[in-house]
Amino acid sequence: MKPAASTQKHSSSFPSARKIKRACENELYRTIKRLGVYIPKEKVELAEKLYVQKVFLNLQWIHENASNRKLLSDWWDENVSGEIASLWEVDQDRLRKSFRDAFGG
């Protein structure tokens, strides 16, 4: 009989706050690279804070759908892209496409 610990091997726990923050930073960095425009550091930091906050507010749902990048990209389009597009003063559709290209959704 296998030990009880092996059953928990495949169940994933929630990521740490640091891991979430770093993932959001990386996703926005890749998005900016694909946008091909200069975004001031202050606006990037504000967008990162906004994105991290939205992820924490929807952490349960995001965690449950972590393997579905298309669904996560759809969530980002609906819940995050509008505010970041206005903050960065870029076209929202272009931002969405850049995020999808960077994120893989």
Steps between C-alpha positions, in 0.01 A plus 500: 500500500630845408551765767234769538747769394502370142132587459577862575789502254272589210268742677633850464479763767455870445814681386675735739446875477857539375444248223179673390668841499794373296271326251297818450817706456634255240173487308478880482869527404447258209184688401689832489771341285237387250325838506824664392430828681671671790307485826642710789617299800242663730213393273640147473514477880142628533383244243682222686331597827162512328554162332621332820202640691255366239670158512470487879131593481440211258763258627267205554365513143843564348649210694221265390553598134880525507545249220266682258697794359224601259250531785752696709569732205126555460482588872790744457328662200180556697640594842844654457570620146269802502654660807857433388428628146371828640788523748759439228304702240510221241234340283319234702470256207872529430574445869277192506673352197844570647401337828363191324817469293713531814285279722418231251121521508 
